Amino acid sequence: MLIADWHDLLSGLETDSSLMQPEQLRQRLELLDALDAGFGDFASEPFENDSNARTYHRIKAIRTRLEAMNAELYHSIRSEIMHGAQPHALRRWIQRPSSREESGLAYDYRDEVLSDILQLREPRPTNLHSAREMVFYQPTPVRHILRLLEVTALSEADVFVDLGSGLGHVSLLVSMLAGVESLGIEVEAAYVASAQECAQRLHQSRVRFINGDARTADLSVGTVFYLYSPFIGSILMDVLHRLRTESTMRPIRICTLGSCTSTVAKESWLAAAGLPDPNQMTVFQPVF
C-alpha cells in the first residue's frame, strides 16, 4: 500500500477510539503487523527525510498507542494470574476461534499474546545439541496446546509431563487452564532456570521444572506425557521404552505433535485415538 493510500485509514484510527478497547487485542495485533509489513523501521533516516515524513510520524504515533495499550493489558492479565485468577481470565485472550483450525505447525496471534503475558526470558543455551539426536527447540503453537486440553480432558488426578519442555510455556499454560500439576523435563539448564523463574513470578505453585534427561529422569508421577518431537532416533526409542514400563504400573496417555508422531504410531503397545497426524495433536493409549 502506498503512503497516500493510508490517509483515510490513519484519519479513522486517530478519531475512532474503539480499537483501544481491551477486547480489540487481536485487531490491534493484526494492525501492528500490517504497519510493520508496510513501513518497517520508523526510526530509519530515509523515513525522517522523506517528503511523506508527516504521514510516517502519524503512523509511528498510532503504533506507539497500540503497543502501549497492549502492554497495559498484558500487565493486567499477569496481575490477575498472580492473584489466582480463574482459567477464563487467560483463556478469553487465546481461545480458539469458532471456525475450523488450519492443519500445520504455523504460529498465529495467540503465540504472541502468550509470549507477552508470560515474558519468558530466553537465555543463551549452553548445552544445546550436545547429543546428536537432540532436536532444536521450537515452542508448541498455542492453538495445539488448546487442542491438547480438549482431547485429554485433564482432571485433578492427572499430572502432565512435558518431555523436552524448553522454556516451559506448555507446562505453564496447561496448569493455568486445567488446574493440574505440571512437570517440565528439559536437558538445557538455562531454559529450566528461565521457566522456573516465570512459574515463581506468576505464583504458579503447581508447575515445576527439572533439569534432566528424559531417558533417566523420574517419570513416576506422570499420567499424561507430551512430546513435540524433542529428540529422534535412539533417544526417542529409549524414552518410549521407559514410557511402556510406566504404563504397566498405572494408566497413562501420550500426546504427540510433529515428526515423532509417525514413530510413536508404530509402537505395537500403543493405539491412537483417531488417525495419527504429525500436524495435529495425537493421543495414544496403551492397548494392554
RAJO-V268940 format. One record per residue. RES is the residue in one small letter. PSI is psi in whole degrees, 0 to 359 (999 if undefined). NEAR is the number of other C-alpha atoms within 12 Angstrom. Layout:
RES,PSI,NEAR + RES,PSI,NEAR
//
This chain:
m,134,12 + l,158,13 + i,316,23 + a,329,16 + d,345,13 + w,352,21 + h,308,19 + d,319,13 + l,316,21 + l,317,25 + s,320,17 + g,318,16 + l,326,23 + e,339,21 + t,341,13 + d,117,13 + s,358,17 + s,329,17 + l,343,27 + m,2,29 + q,141,18 + p,319,25 + e,353,17 + q,25,20 + l,311,30 + r,318,27 + q,322,21 + r,318,32 + l,319,31 + e,322,22 + l,320,28 + l,320,30 + d,319,20 + a,320,17 + l,318,30 + d,320,18 + a,324,13 + g,332,19 + f,344,27 + g,233,18 + d,106,18 + f,342,27 + a,359,17 + s,150,15 + e,319,11 + p,324,15 + f,323,22 + e,328,17 + n,359,15 + d,152,16 + s,341,13 + n,28,20 + a,323,21 + r,319,19 + t,318,27 + y,319,33 + h,325,24 + r,317,25 + i,318,35 + k,320,28 + a,320,21 + i,316,31 + r,320,32 + t,318,20 + r,316,24 + l,316,33 + e,323,26 + a,320,20 + m,317,26 + n,317,31 + a,320,24 + e,319,20 + l,315,27 + y,320,27 + h,318,21 + s,318,21 + i,317,32 + r,319,30 + s,319,20 + e,316,21 + i,316,32 + m,332,24 + h,20,16 + g,33,21 + a,152,21 + q,158,18 + p,326,24 + h,338,18 + a,329,23 + l,320,33 + r,325,28 + r,337,22 + w,346,30 + i,13,32 + q,154,28 + r,140,24 + p,159,18 + s,336,7 + s,162,7 + r,134,9 + e,145,20 + e,146,18 + s,156,18 + g,177,19 + l,17,25 + a,159,20 + y,162,22 + d,191,25 + y,332,27 + r,330,31 + d,322,31 + e,319,27 + v,310,33 + l,319,35 + s,317,30 + d,336,25 + i,312,34 + l,326,38 + q,52,26 + l,132,29 + r,119,25 + e,104,24 + p,169,19 + r,117,15 + p,148,22 + t,328,13 + n,7,19 + l,140,24 + h,20,16 + s,336,15 + a,139,18 + r,330,15 + e,9,18 + m,142,28 + v,141,28 + f,135,23 + y,130,25 + q,132,25 + p,144,34 + t,129,42 + p,139,35 + v,321,35 + r,330,38 + h,330,39 + i,318,42 + l,322,34 + r,320,32 + l,316,37 + l,325,34 + e,313,21 + v,341,23 + t,334,30 + a,58,21 + l,142,28 + s,173,20 + e,341,18 + a,347,18 + d,152,28 + v,118,33 + f,131,46 + v,121,43 + d,113,49 + l,108,48 + g,60,47 + s,350,49 + g,232,45 + l,358,44 + g,9,47 + h,335,44 + v,310,47 + s,319,50 + l,311,47 + l,319,46 + v,315,43 + s,318,39 + m,324,39 + l,328,37 + a,347,33 + g,30,29 + v,166,31 + e,139,32 + s,145,44 + l,129,47 + g,129,50 + i,121,41 + e,134,40 + v,339,37 + e,109,38 + a,323,29 + a,324,28 + y,320,34 + v,316,36 + a,318,30 + s,317,32 + a,317,39 + q,323,37 + e,316,28 + c,314,33 + a,318,36 + q,320,21 + r,324,23 + l,7,30 + h,42,24 + q,85,33 + s,345,25 + r,358,30 + v,134,39 + r,159,36 + f,141,42 + i,145,35 + n,110,30 + g,172,26 + d,129,28 + a,342,36 + r,340,23 + t,347,20 + a,156,25 + d,117,21 + l,8,35 + s,343,25 + v,343,24 + g,145,31 + t,334,34 + v,119,44 + f,140,45 + y,136,47 + l,116,48 + y,63,42 + s,56,37 + p,341,39 + f,165,37 + i,184,27 + g,224,20 + s,329,16 + i,313,26 + l,318,31 + m,321,22 + d,318,20 + v,318,33 + l,323,38 + h,319,22 + r,320,22 + l,326,42 + r,318,30 + t,317,19 + e,325,24 + s,343,28 + t,349,18 + m,336,17 + r,161,20 + p,132,25 + i,163,34 + r,152,37 + i,125,42 + c,135,43 + t,155,42 + l,141,40 + g,195,34 + s,335,27 + c,341,34 + t,318,35 + s,321,24 + t,315,28 + v,323,40 + a,340,30 + k,352,16 + e,121,23 + s,340,17 + w,359,22 + l,147,28 + a,135,23 + a,143,27 + a,85,21 + g,180,14 + l,121,16 + p,132,26 + d,116,26 + p,339,26 + n,4,27 + q,158,33 + m,126,40 + t,135,39 + v,130,35 + f,146,41 + q,148,31 + p,150,29 + v,5,17 + f,999,15
//
